[in-house]
């Protein structure tokens, strides 16, 4: 359950299963809900609550971004899915083409305009996330929006008309001024900040001197295992990529 961008959780950030009594009390405050899957044997719902809704005893509303470092991967994935569906529903109450009111489409994750009939589906923004290797070194960078002292691999959104491979080369060139080669797919991860699908690749350094774009990057450098700065939490694909590098080149 979300109130704005804040998720209902226990004080330690673990999942909460609201009681039937609490749900009855909240009936008028539940603005939207939709079943989204199963977690630990329990059905999960994406739900939006009114801004004046109060948490049940023993629970709190917390910002998801501040929680994900301590979440399990399964809980983070489900909470992220719920967040994106709640935000999609809130943003598509009216049609972006004609302004008409929308209604749910039975059996589909979609909303239909009651005036012009246009269908509105949740939108995903593809983004690349790329680990650049140079022998036993890996490139890590710090973005202004990161938590204090944290460094990670490079990432950026794919632009219209651009392939994933083209986006990788452009983003690396724009952010740190170097060229890369030997692009290899690593994996992907849904990422709800905002509605992104992170597509991970590893690459090899191919030339150029580091020259950061100060509008995107505060600092960047080459690091070897054992000398890493603070890294992203283990629930992230960024950390999985870095840990994979460490497994090949020694323990950090």
C-alpha positions in Angstrom: 0.0 0.0 0.0 1.3 3.4 -0.9 0.3 6.8 0.4 1.9 9.1 -2.2 5.4 7.6 -2.7 5.5 6.1 0.8 5.1 2.4 1.3 3.3 0.7 4.2 5.9 -1.4 6.0 6.9 -2.5 9.5 9.3 -0.2 11.4 12.3 -2.3 10.3 11.2 -2.1 6.7 9.9 -5.6 6.3 6.5 -6.5 4.6 3.2 -5.8 6.3 0.0 -7.8 5.8 -2.8 -5.4 6.9 -5.6 -7.1 8.9 -9.1 -7.4 7.7 -10.3 -4.9 10.3 -7.7 -2.3 9.1 -8.8 -2.8 5.5 -12.5 -2.3 6.5 -11.6 0.9 8.4 -9.7 2.1 5.3 -12.4 1.2 2.8 -13.1 4.8 1.8 -9.5 5.7 1.8 -8.4 3.0 -0.7 -8.5 4.9 -4.0 -7.2 2.1 -6.2 -6.1 -1.5 -5.8 -5.0 -4.3 -8.1 -3.7 -7.8 -7.5 0.0 -8.1 -8.6 1.4 -11.4 -7.5 2.4 -13.6 -4.6 5.1 -13.0 -2.0 6.0 -15.6 0.7 2.7 -17.4 0.0 0.5 -14.3 0.3 -1.3 -12.4 -2.4 0.0 -8.9 -3.0 -1.9 -5.9 -4.1 -0.9 -2.5 -5.5 -3.0 0.0 -3.6 -3.1 3.7 -3.4 -4.4 5.4 -0.2 -5.8 8.8 0.4 -3.3 11.4 1.8 -5.1 11.4 5.2 -4.9 7.6 5.7 -3.1 6.5 8.9 -1.0 3.4 9.3 -2.2 0.5 11.5 -0.5 -0.1 14.8 3.0 -1.4 14.4 3.4 -0.1 10.9 4.7 3.1 9.2 4.8 4.7 5.8 8.3 4.9 4.4 9.9 6.1 1.2 10.9 3.1 -1.0 14.2 4.6 -2.1 15.3 4.9 1.6 14.4 1.2 2.2 15.8 -0.7 -0.7 19.3 -1.2 0.7 17.8 -3.4 3.5 15.1 -5.2 1.5 15.2 -8.7 0.1 15.3 -8.9 -3.7 11.8 -10.4 -3.9 10.3 -7.8 -1.7 12.0 -5.0 -3.5 10.8 -6.3 -6.9 7.2 -6.6 -5.6 7.2 -3.2 -3.9 8.7 -1.7 -7.0 6.0 -3.2 -9.2 3.3 -1.9 -6.9 4.8 1.6 -7.0 4.9 1.7 -10.7 1.3 0.5 -11.1 0.0 2.9 -8.5 1.8 5.8 -10.2 0.6 4.7 -13.6 -3.0 4.6 -12.4 -2.8 8.1 -10.8 -1.2 9.6 -13.9 -3.8 8.2 -16.3 -7.0 9.1 -14.8 -7.6 11.3 -17.8 -6.6 10.7 -21.4 -3.5 12.4 -22.6 -4.9 12.7 -26.1 -8.4 14.3 -25.5 -8.7 14.8 -21.8 -11.5 12.3 -21.3 -11.9 10.2 -18.2 -10.4 6.8 -18.3 -11.8 3.5 -17.1 -10.1 0.1 -16.3 -10.0 -2.5 -19.1 -11.2 -5.9 -17.8 -8.6 -8.6 -18.0 -5.8 -6.2 -19.0 -3.3 -3.9 -17.3 -4.7 -1.0 -19.2 -7.1 2.0 -19.1 -9.4 3.0 -21.8 -10.5 6.6 -22.5 -14.3 6.9 -22.3 -14.3 9.6 -25.0 -11.9 8.6 -27.7 -11.3 4.9 -26.8 -7.5 5.3 -26.6 -5.8 2.6 -24.6 -3.2 3.6 -22.0 -0.7 0.9 -20.8 2.0 1.3 -18.2 5.1 2.8 -19.9 8.6 1.5 -19.2 11.7 3.5 -20.0 14.7 1.3 -21.1 18.0 2.3 -19.5 21.4 0.9 -19.9 23.8 0.2 -17.0 27.3 -0.6 -17.9 30.4 -1.8 -16.2 33.7 -0.8 -17.9 36.7 -3.0 -17.3 40.4 -2.3 -18.0 42.3 -5.4 -17.0 42.0 -5.7 -13.2 40.5 -2.2 -12.9 36.8 -1.2 -13.1 35.4 2.3 -13.7 33.3 3.7 -10.9 31.6 7.0 -10.8 29.6 9.2 -8.4 26.4 11.0 -9.5 25.2 14.1 -7.6 21.9 12.2 -6.7 23.7 9.3 -5.0 23.8 8.8 -1.3 26.8 10.3 0.3 30.1 8.6 -0.6 28.5 6.0 -2.9 30.0 5.2 -6.3 28.6 2.9 -8.9 28.8 1.9 -12.6 27.5 4.2 -15.4 23.9 4.3 -16.5 21.6 6.3 -18.7 18.3 6.2 -20.6 18.0 4.9 -24.2 17.0 7.7 -26.5 14.3 7.4 -29.3 15.7 5.8 -32.4 18.7 4.4 -30.6 19.8 0.8 -30.1 21.0 -0.4 -26.7 24.5 -0.7 -28.0 24.5 2.9 -29.4 23.2 4.1 -26.0 26.0 2.4 -24.2 28.7 4.0 -26.3 27.0 7.5 -26.3 26.5 7.5 -22.5 30.0 6.4 -21.7 31.4 8.9 -24.1 29.2 11.8 -22.8 29.7 11.1 -19.1 33.4 10.2 -18.9 34.9 10.8 -22.3 36.2 7.3 -23.1 35.4 4.7 -25.7 34.4 1.1 -25.0 34.4 -2.2 -26.9 33.4 -5.9 -26.5 29.9 -5.3 -25.2 28.4 -8.3 -23.4 25.0 -8.7 -22.0 24.9 -9.2 -18.2 21.3 -9.2 -17.2 18.3 -6.9 -16.4 16.4 -5.5 -13.5 13.1 -3.6 -13.1 13.8 -0.3 -11.5 11.0 1.9 -10.1 13.0 5.2 -9.8 11.1 6.0 -12.0 9.6 3.4 -14.4 12.7 1.9 -15.8 14.0 -1.4 -17.0 17.8 -1.5 -16.4 19.6 -3.5 -19.1 23.1 -4.4 -17.9 26.2 -4.9 -20.0 29.9 -5.3 -19.3 32.4 -3.7 -21.7 36.2 -3.2 -22.1 38.0 0.1 -22.1 39.0 1.0 -25.7 40.8 4.3 -25.3 40.6 8.0 -24.3 41.3 9.9 -21.1 38.7 10.3 -18.3 36.9 13.6 -18.8 33.7 13.8 -16.7 30.6 15.8 -17.6 30.0 17.8 -14.4 26.3 18.0 -15.0 26.0 14.2 -14.8 29.0 13.0 -12.8 30.8 14.5 -9.7 33.7 12.1 -9.8 35.0 9.0 -11.6 38.0 6.8 -11.5 39.6 3.4 -12.0 39.4 1.1 -9.0 40.8 -2.4 -8.2 39.3 -4.9 -5.8 40.4 -4.1 -2.3 40.3 -0.4 -2.9 36.6 0.2 -3.7 34.7 3.2 -2.3 31.2 2.7 -0.9 29.1 0.6 -3.3 25.4 0.2 -4.1 23.3 -2.2 -2.1 23.3 -5.9 -3.0 19.7 -5.7 -4.2 20.7 -3.7 -7.2 22.0 -5.0 -10.6 24.8 -2.5 -10.3 26.2 -4.3 -7.2 25.7 -7.7 -8.9 27.9 -6.5 -11.8 30.6 -5.2 -9.5 30.5 -8.4 -7.4 30.8 -10.4 -10.6 33.9 -8.4 -11.5 35.4 -9.0 -8.0 34.8 -12.7 -8.3 37.0 -12.7 -11.4 39.7 -10.4 -10.2 40.0 -11.0 -6.4 38.2 -10.1 -3.3 37.4 -6.5 -2.3 
